[in-house]
Structure formats: structure tokens, C-alpha cells
């Protein structure tokens, strides 16, 4: 899972990720009958320092599914961009 987020004032990244992981894990376990561990305990964060770095990270995230599944034509969770 990759995401670019900016926490609002008074919200800690650790708490946001805990909430996100808890919600999605419950949804998968209840709705999809998937049981067991869903997420890793740790996460890796990085502060984006400028527009150039933001674009580089954004492009990496967008291209990532096609690195893993190059035969895939559409990826429903990424808006259409030329590859």
C-alpha cells in the first residue's frame, strides 16, 4: 500500500495509520471472509520536501501496479495516465 497524505493539524500519522489498518482489516475479514494477519506492524514514512520530490513519489506509486502486473491494462484504483 502506498499513499501520499498530509495529516490535518492535531492528527498524528501513527494514529491515522492505525485507524486505517483497523478499518480495512475488519472490512476484509468480515466482508471477504479473509482471516488472519492483513497488515505488517511497521510502516515507512517519508517527508516530501518539494514539488519535484512529490512528482517523483507520485509517479512511482502510480507505476507500481504495472511493475508487479505488466500484463494488466486497467488498474481500478489509479486514475488513467499514459504509461
Phi, psi and omega in degrees: 000126174238144178205148171250117181224155172235107179297141174290161179306143178072011176242128180268140180305317180303318180289322177298313181294322177299314179297315180300311181295318180298312181298310183293323178296315178298317180299316180293319183289320181280307187283327185252003181057037177259126182238157182101189185292134180250315185245153170286155179293320186269169172215161181238119181248159180212136175273126177277123189266337182202175182298322180298315179292323177301313180298318180298314180293319178301313181297322176299313181297316182295321183281342188305314181300325182283341172290321181280320182232075185297338180282349183285129180272316180241141175235112192293345183258011178231132179294154184294126173224155175290139178256000000 
